[in-house]
Amino acid sequence: MTYQVEPLANSYAELGEGPHWDGETQNLYYVDITAGKLLRYSYKDDKVYEAKIEGEDLASFIVPVAGTSDTFAVGAGRRVIIVKWDGTSTTAQVEKTLFEVQKNDKRFEGNRFNDGKCDPKGRLFAGTMRYVGDEFEHRWGELYKYEEGGNVELVKTDVGISNGLAWNEKTNKFYYIDTTDFEVKEYDYDLETGKPANPKVVFNLRRDSPKNHLLPDGMTIDSDGNIYVATFNGHTIYKVNPVTGKILMEIKLPCKQITSAAFGGPNLDILYVTTSARGNEPKPAGTTYKVTGLKAKGLPMTKIQI
């Protein structure tokens, strides 16, 4: 099978992450975590716009708020904030803090939110990681769930780097990556209650030597239930059948640190891929790409219900 990888013009982010495709507006939203920036790729304009969030150093994910066109839930440190952005201005404003986690404990002062995404009902799942120190040694991250009306629930503790999230509504499954486990776990998922249960490993990226372990990062899913796992140090997105654990395809990219992916475009058949240039990675590191010709379609992404 052939596929094409093309860069989006002027799409650089030092630590690009959290791609969210908004089907209503045909925009791809993503973040530059360490710059505290929001980015929007307009499919119609074929152009990237970016904004600095006023007063914030970090922006770890971006999810549009249901019923709005200019309001977003954004991870910022250990808070999830509500941000207003018209999509073209070079600055965005914080409206309020939606919720904050891991307060009043010195252990968590070096933590921040990482990946965040909504389940098919609009519940936000977002997890934390060590931002200062060794996240492989100190597993002080946690995964949280926010439900409409303000209820915040702790879903999982003992997390190193909370990362990729995906749901399959047809099979009632939830997929989750803790990068420091080097694997993807599948959970039975109750859509009515939003509770995951019975975790099992469906894809393992461990190698013979810890030096060679591939780091699974962000993740998305297609309409056939296959998961797409980005590898932070592997130049590759793996398309995996989670039922068999078999790799169906290796999607190769021109930079090493692949952070996440999301299906978008009018037919949900373009895979948008974010990357990182951390640690002085050479160009084109940090570029955002579109991958076409995959003969697969994604599932619509869900906005947050607040």
N, C-alpha and C positions, 0 to 999 in steps of 0.2 A: 504494500500500500504506500502511495506517495502522499506526503503532506508538505505544505509550504509554511515556512516561518518568516514573518516580516516584522521589522521594528515599527512601532508607532512613532511618528516624528515628535521630537521635543517631549518625550515621555519620561525623562530621567527622574529617578528617585534614589537617594543613597540607600535607603532600606524600604523599597517598595513592598507593599503588603495589602492584605485585606480586600481583594477585588470584589466588587458587588455590581452585578448587571441589573440596571433598572429597566425592565421591559417597557414600562409605560412611557418613559422619556427617551429610550434608546441611548442611554448614557452608561458608561463604565466608570464607577467611582472607585478610587483606591487611595492609599495614604503613603506618605513618606514618614515613617515612624519617628526617626530621630530628629527630623526637621520640624515636626509639629505641623505638617502640611496635608491638605486635602487636594486630590487631583481628580479631574473629570475628563474622560475622553468622550467627545461627542461623535457618535457614529455619523450623524448627518453632516457635521462640519469637517469630519476627519481631522480633528484638532484637539490638543490637550490644554486644559485650563488648570491653574493651580492657585491655591490660597493658603496663606499662613493663618493659623488660628490665633487670634489675639490673646496674649498672656499665657499660652501653653507651649511647653517644650516637646511634648510627645503626642502622637496621634497613632494609635495602634490598629484601629479598624474603623470602618465607616458603614453604617446601615441607615438607609432612608427611613424616615418616620411615615407610617401609613397615613394617607389622607393629606399629605403635604407634598410640595414640590421643591421646597428650599430648606427643609429641616432634617437634621441627621443626628443619630446617636453615634458618639465617637468615644473610643477608649482613650483616656488621658491619665497616665499614672495609674493609680488604683481607683480612679473615678470613671464613671461613664457619664459624659456630659451631652447636653443637647445644644447643637450648634446650628446657627442660621448661616446659609451661604446661597447666594443667587446663582452660583455656578460660573460666574465670569469675573467677579471682583477679585482682587489679589489678597483680600483679607476676609476672614470669617469671624463671626462673633459668638461667644458663648452665651447662651440664654440662661442655663441653669445646670446644676448637677442632678442627674437622674438618680444615681445611687453611688455609694462608695463602699469598698470592701477592705478587709484586713486592716482595720483601724485599731489604734490603741495597743499595738504589739510591736516592740522595737524590731523583732525578727523580720517583719514584713516591710520595713522602711525602704529596703533596696528592691522591692517588687514593683512590677507594673503589669497592666493588662497586655495581653498579646492578641491572639486571634479571637474574633467574635462574629457570630452569624445567627440568623433566626431559623427556627424550625418551621415547618409548613403552617403552623398556627400563629406565627408572629411572636413567639417567645424568644428572647435573646439569650443565647448561650455564649459566655465569654470567660476566658480563663487567664490566670496570672502566671508570672514567671519571675525568677531572679533577674533583676536588671543590673545589680551591682554584686559581684562575687560569682561563685561557681554554681551554676544551676544543676550541674550533674551531681555535685556533692551535696548541696543543700536543696532538697526537693520541697521548697516552701511555696510552690505554686498551688492554686486551687481552681476548680471549675465551678462557675456560678450560672444560675438561671434566673432571668428577670421575666415576670409575667405582667400583663396589662393590669394597671391599678397599683403597681408598686411592690408586689411581693418578690423578695429576693431570696433564693434558696441555694445552699451549698450542695453541689452535685457530687464533687469528688475532691479529695485531699491527696497528699503525697504525689504532687505533680512537679516535674522538673521544668519543662517548657510547654505550657498549654498551647496547642496548635490546631491543625486542621479539623474541620467539622463538616459532616454531610449527613443528609437524611434520605431514606428511601421510603416514601409514603406507601407504595404498593406492598412492600414486604414488612413494613413496620420495623425498620432497622435504623440505627444511628451509628455513625462511624466517627471515631475520635483518635487523634494523634497526640501523644505526649512525645515530643522529639527525643527526650532522653531515654525513652524505652526502645527506640529504633524500630517501632512497629505500629501497625494500624489495628485498633480494636473495634469489633462490631458488638453492638448492644441490641437486645430486644428493646423496642421503643413503644411506649404507650402514648399515642397521639392525644388522647383525651386528658391525661394527667401530666404529660411531659416528663415522664420518668423513664430513664434508661435502666436496664437490668441485664444480668447474665453476660458479662463481657467475655469475649473470646478473641484470640489473635487471628486475623485473617491475612495479614501480610507482614513479613518480617524482613527487615533490611540489615540485620546483623551480618557481619562478615567474620572470617577466621580470626582476624586481629582487630582489637578496638580501634587502631589507627585507620582501618579500612571501612569501619561502619559508615553506612550512608545515613544522613540525617533527614528523616521525613519531616516535611514542613507543612505547607498548606495543602488543601485537598478540595476536589469537587467531584460531582457524580453526573453520569449521563442517564438518559431516559431508559436505557437497558439495565441500569443498576450497576454498571461498572464504575469503579472509583479511579480518580486520577491523582496520583500522589507526587507532589513536588519534592525534589531532594536538594537540600541547601548546599551540599558540596559535591553534587553529582552530575551537573549539566543536563539533568534528565527529569522528565515527568513519566512515571510509570502508569500505564493503563492496566488495571488489575480487575479480574473477575473475583469478587470477594467470596463467592460460593466455593470456588475451586482453589483460590489463592494463586492462580496462574497469571503470569504477566502476558497480556495480550499484545502490548505494543510499548516500545520505548521511544518517547518523543524527545529528540535531542535539540538542545538550544545552544547558542553561541556564547553563553556565559555560565559560570560554575554555580553561583548561588541562586538557585531557583526557589522562590519563596511561596508562590501560590498560583492558583489558576481559577478561572470562572468562565463558563460558557455564556456567550452573548451574541449580539447581532440580531437582525429581524427574525431569523429562523433558529436562533439559539444553537447554531452550528459552527461558530467561531470560538476557539479557545483563546482567551486572553490570559497572558502569563506575566506575572510581576517577578522582578529580580532584585538583587542587592549588589552594592559595590563596597560593602564593608571591608575593612582591612586593606584598603588601597587596591582592590581588584581592578585590573585594567579595563578600559573600554572594550566592548560595549556594556560591561556590567552596569546594572541599574536601569537598563532600558526595559520598557514594557513591550511585549510582543503580541502579535496575533498569529494563531496557527489555524490554517484552513485546510480543507481536503481530508479531514479525519473521518468523514462518513459516520459521524455520531452527532447526537443532539443532547443539549443539557436540559436540566429541569429549571423552571422559573425560580428565581430567588425571592425570598419573602421579606417584606418590610417589617419593621418593629411596630408592635401595637403598644402604645404607652398609656 
